[in-house]
């Protein structure tokens, strides 16, 4: 039986006051109104200035695009009715986390109580992409190998250069903020799904976590669904960018599965090595060098991304995501979200202009 590689996409948006451009609490009014239209596809997050949306299970990238476009549109319309706007970026350029309210919910109270300032300051916005597998055994096998490619896709998604009115010098500062949490970053290799499940059971038994959702790695075999969940990307500004990353993750899974059917596999590199590339991607985006571990040398990030496109090329048409994959070339040409935010800031000299740019870009292609 062939694997279907179904998709699910989750995005986290910031809620912005159009006058001050600050992040603002919306008292969950947007979420409550949206749930009347999209049921549980729109959710509250730990900070009240965040709205999370998620598609249903999508057969392909076309369906995922239609749902994300509709969700961005709906949330934006409902925010507008409250006199607010939404924006898609990894961090807000200047709002301070100390002023942001936490959503009242036992789960969030518990996280804040345990993680304290690390939780309160975690005012960041990500993209999560689920790719479906016929079994968790197959999912862990693919997850081990696909870890190598996470920094490449992450570099393309970098969209958080600013933090609390400072140019951080990073293309993705979001990941630096999230590093304060336990159980984050690139995971180790797991030899089997039992190996992974035993790890989870041990943490639950020792009161480290109450369930596997408190494992916040950049990629995880989902505790409840038969999916690999990719969690490394900043929330992209443009729908086109989101869909390019969704297509990349789907195609990587399909390619590695195809190799498995031919009794081949990609080398699984250690967490320590992949972390070197993740750091470079966070710092320099697509403008730096990543390490090619096969050649044991530094290679221009853009060249490695072009190699990645070659690597997946033979599965892209079967998946029907050629148009989405081609957008990667546009990102290489126009820069990542971080590059474009920095350009707006350099031209305008103020962060309000950056927020306006983000909120405008967020709605390109959004439709009911």
C-alpha positions in Angstrom: 0.0 0.0 0.0 1.3 3.4 -1.0 1.4 6.1 1.7 -0.9 9.0 1.1 1.1 11.8 2.7 -2.0 13.8 3.8 -1.4 17.2 5.2 -2.4 19.4 8.1 -1.3 23.0 8.6 -1.3 25.1 11.7 -0.4 28.8 11.8 -0.1 31.3 14.7 -1.0 34.9 14.1 -0.5 38.0 16.1 -3.4 40.3 16.9 -2.4 43.9 16.4 -3.9 47.3 17.3 -4.0 49.2 14.0 -3.4 52.5 15.7 -0.5 51.8 18.0 0.6 48.6 16.0 1.2 47.0 19.4 0.2 43.4 20.1 -3.2 43.4 21.9 -5.4 41.1 23.8 -8.7 40.3 22.0 -10.4 38.6 25.0 -10.8 35.5 22.7 -13.7 37.4 20.9 -12.0 36.5 17.5 -11.7 32.9 18.5 -15.3 32.6 19.7 -16.7 34.2 16.5 -14.4 32.1 14.3 -15.5 28.9 16.0 -19.1 29.5 14.9 -17.7 29.4 11.3 -14.8 27.0 11.4 -15.6 25.0 14.6 -12.4 23.9 16.3 -10.1 25.0 13.5 -9.5 28.3 15.3 -8.1 28.2 18.8 -6.8 30.4 21.6 -3.1 30.2 22.5 -1.2 30.9 25.8 -0.9 34.6 25.1 -4.1 36.5 24.4 -2.5 38.3 21.5 -2.2 35.0 19.6 -4.8 33.3 17.4 -4.0 29.8 16.2 -5.6 28.3 13.1 -5.4 24.7 11.7 -6.7 23.1 8.6 -8.5 19.8 8.5 -6.8 16.7 7.1 -6.0 17.8 3.5 -5.5 15.3 0.6 -3.0 17.6 -1.1 -1.4 21.1 -1.2 -4.3 22.5 -3.3 -6.8 21.7 -0.5 -4.4 22.9 2.2 -3.9 26.2 0.3 -7.7 26.7 0.0 -8.2 26.1 3.7 -5.3 28.3 4.9 -6.4 31.1 2.5 -9.9 30.9 4.0 -8.7 30.8 7.6 -6.5 33.9 7.2 -9.5 35.6 5.5 -12.0 34.7 8.2 -9.7 35.6 11.2 -8.8 38.9 9.5 -12.5 39.8 8.9 -13.4 39.0 12.5 -10.4 40.9 13.8 -11.5 43.8 11.7 -15.0 43.7 13.3 -13.2 44.1 16.7 -11.2 47.0 15.3 -8.0 44.9 15.1 -5.7 43.4 12.5 -3.8 40.1 12.2 -0.2 39.6 11.1 2.0 36.6 10.3 5.6 36.7 11.4 7.8 34.8 13.9 7.9 37.7 16.4 6.3 41.1 16.8 8.9 43.8 16.0 8.6 45.9 19.1 5.9 44.7 21.6 7.1 43.7 25.1 6.0 40.4 26.5 5.7 41.8 30.0 2.6 43.7 29.0 0.8 40.7 27.4 -2.0 38.9 29.1 -2.1 35.1 29.5 -5.2 33.2 28.4 -7.1 31.8 31.3 -7.0 28.1 31.0 -5.8 25.4 33.4 -3.2 24.1 30.8 -1.6 27.5 30.3 -1.7 28.3 34.1 0.1 25.0 34.6 2.8 25.7 32.0 3.4 29.3 33.3 3.5 28.0 36.8 6.2 25.4 35.9 8.2 27.3 33.3 7.8 30.8 34.8 9.4 33.6 32.8 10.4 31.3 30.0 6.7 30.7 29.4 5.6 34.3 29.9 8.3 35.6 27.5 7.4 33.0 24.9 5.6 35.5 22.7 6.4 33.8 19.3 4.5 32.6 16.3 5.2 29.4 14.4 4.1 27.2 11.5 3.4 23.5 12.2 3.0 21.1 9.3 1.7 17.6 9.7 2.4 14.9 7.1 0.4 11.7 7.4 1.8 8.2 7.5 0.2 4.8 7.5 2.0 3.8 10.6 4.0 5.3 13.5 6.8 2.8 12.8 7.2 4.2 9.3 6.9 7.8 10.7 9.8 7.4 13.1 12.0 5.8 10.4 11.4 8.8 8.1 11.6 11.4 10.9 15.1 10.2 11.8 16.4 10.9 8.3 14.4 14.1 7.5 15.9 15.8 10.5 19.0 16.6 8.3 16.9 18.8 6.0 15.2 20.9 8.8 17.7 23.7 8.8 17.4 24.1 5.0 13.6 24.7 5.1 14.0 26.7 8.3 16.5 29.1 6.6 13.8 29.8 3.9 11.2 30.4 6.6 13.2 32.9 8.7 10.8 35.7 9.6 11.7 37.2 13.0 14.7 39.6 12.9 13.3 42.0 15.6 12.6 41.5 19.3 11.3 44.3 21.6 12.4 47.1 19.3 15.9 45.7 18.6 17.4 44.4 15.4 18.7 41.1 17.0 21.2 40.3 14.2 19.4 37.0 13.7 17.1 36.2 10.8 15.0 34.1 13.2 15.1 35.2 16.8 11.9 33.3 17.4 14.0 30.1 17.9 16.3 31.8 20.3 13.3 32.7 22.5 11.9 29.2 22.3 15.3 27.6 23.3 14.5 28.6 26.9 11.8 25.8 27.0 12.8 22.3 27.9 12.5 19.5 25.2 12.9 21.9 22.2 15.2 21.9 19.2 16.4 19.0 17.0 15.6 15.6 18.6 17.9 12.6 18.9 17.5 9.6 16.6 15.1 6.9 17.9 15.8 3.4 16.8 12.2 2.4 16.8 8.7 3.7 17.7 9.0 1.6 20.9 12.2 3.5 21.8 10.4 6.8 21.4 7.3 5.6 23.3 9.5 4.4 26.2 11.1 7.8 26.4 7.7 9.4 26.6 6.5 6.9 29.2 9.6 7.5 31.4 9.0 11.3 31.3 5.4 10.8 32.3 6.2 8.3 35.0 8.8 10.7 36.5 6.3 13.6 36.5 8.4 15.5 33.9 5.4 15.8 31.6 1.8 14.8 31.8 1.5 14.0 28.1 3.7 13.9 25.0 2.4 17.2 23.7 4.8 18.8 26.2 7.6 17.6 23.9 8.2 20.7 21.8 10.9 19.5 19.4 11.4 20.9 15.9 10.0 17.6 14.6 8.1 14.9 16.3 6.1 11.9 15.6 2.8 13.1 16.8 1.6 11.5 20.1 -2.0 11.0 19.0 -2.1 11.2 15.2 -0.2 9.1 12.7 1.8 12.1 11.4 5.2 13.6 11.5 4.8 17.2 12.8 7.3 19.7 11.5 7.6 22.6 14.0 10.8 24.4 13.1 9.5 27.2 10.8 8.7 30.8 11.8 5.1 31.7 10.8 5.5 32.8 7.2 4.2 36.2 6.1 2.8 35.1 2.8 0.4 32.2 2.1 2.7 31.4 -0.9 5.6 30.9 1.6 3.6 28.7 3.9 2.5 26.5 1.0 6.1 26.2 -0.3 7.2 24.9 3.1 4.2 22.5 3.3 5.1 21.2 -0.1 8.8 20.8 0.8 8.0 18.8 3.9 5.5 16.6 2.1 8.0 16.0 -0.8 10.9 15.2 1.5 8.7 12.6 3.3 7.6 11.1 0.0 11.2 11.0 -1.4 12.6 9.3 1.8 9.7 6.8 1.6 10.5 6.1 -2.0 14.1 5.4 -1.1 12.9 3.0 1.6 10.9 1.1 -1.0 14.1 0.7 -3.0 15.9 -0.6 0.2 17.8 2.7 0.5 17.9 5.4 3.1 19.4 8.8 3.7 22.1 9.1 6.4 20.8 9.9 9.8 23.1 12.6 11.3 23.5 13.3 15.0 21.6 16.1 16.7 24.9 17.8 17.5 25.8 18.2 13.8 22.3 19.2 12.6 22.3 21.8 15.4 25.3 23.5 13.8 23.2 24.1 10.6 20.2 25.1 12.6 22.2 27.8 14.3 23.6 29.1 11.0 20.1 29.2 9.5 18.7 31.2 12.5 21.6 33.6 12.3 22.0 34.2 8.5 18.8 32.8 6.9 19.5 32.0 3.2 22.5 34.3 3.1 25.0 32.2 5.0 26.7 28.9 4.5 25.4 25.5 5.8 27.6 22.5 6.3 27.3 19.7 3.8 28.1 16.8 6.2 28.6 14.3 3.3 31.3 16.5 1.8 32.4 17.8 5.2 32.6 21.3 4.0 30.7 24.6 4.1 28.3 25.3 1.1 26.4 28.3 0.2 22.9 27.9 1.7 21.1 28.8 -1.6 23.1 26.1 -3.4 22.1 23.5 -0.9 18.5 24.5 -1.3 18.8 24.0 -5.1 20.3 20.6 -4.4 17.4 19.8 -2.1 15.0 20.8 -5.0 16.9 18.3 -7.2 16.7 15.6 -4.6 12.9 15.7 -4.3 12.2 16.5 -8.0 11.1 13.0 -8.9 8.2 12.9 -6.4 6.9 16.4 -6.9 4.6 15.8 -9.9 3.1 12.7 -8.3 2.2 14.8 -5.3 0.8 17.6 -7.5 2.8 20.3 -5.7 5.1 21.5 -8.5 3.7 25.1 -8.4 4.2 25.3 -4.6 7.7 24.0 -4.8 8.6 26.4 -7.6 7.9 29.3 -5.2 11.1 28.4 -3.3 12.9 30.0 -6.2 11.0 33.2 -5.7 12.1 33.2 -2.0 15.7 32.8 -3.1 15.1 35.8 -5.4 13.0 38.1 -3.2 14.5 37.2 0.2 12.9 35.6 3.2 10.3 37.3 5.4 13.2 38.4 7.7 15.1 40.0 4.7 12.0 41.9 3.6 11.2 43.1 7.2 14.8 44.4 7.5 14.5 46.2 4.1 11.3 47.9 5.2 12.9 49.0 8.5 16.0 50.3 6.7 13.9 52.4 4.3 11.4 53.7 6.9 13.5 53.8 10.1 10.5 52.8 12.2 8.9 49.6 13.4 5.3 50.7 12.9 6.0 50.6 9.1 7.3 47.0 9.5 4.1 46.0 11.3 2.0 47.6 8.6 4.0 45.7 6.0 3.5 42.4 7.8 -0.3 42.9 8.2 -0.7 43.8 4.6 1.4 40.9 3.3 -0.5 38.5 5.5 -3.7 39.0 3.6 -2.3 38.6 0.0 -4.2 35.7 -1.5 -6.5 35.3 1.5 -10.1 34.7 0.3 -13.4 33.2 1.6 
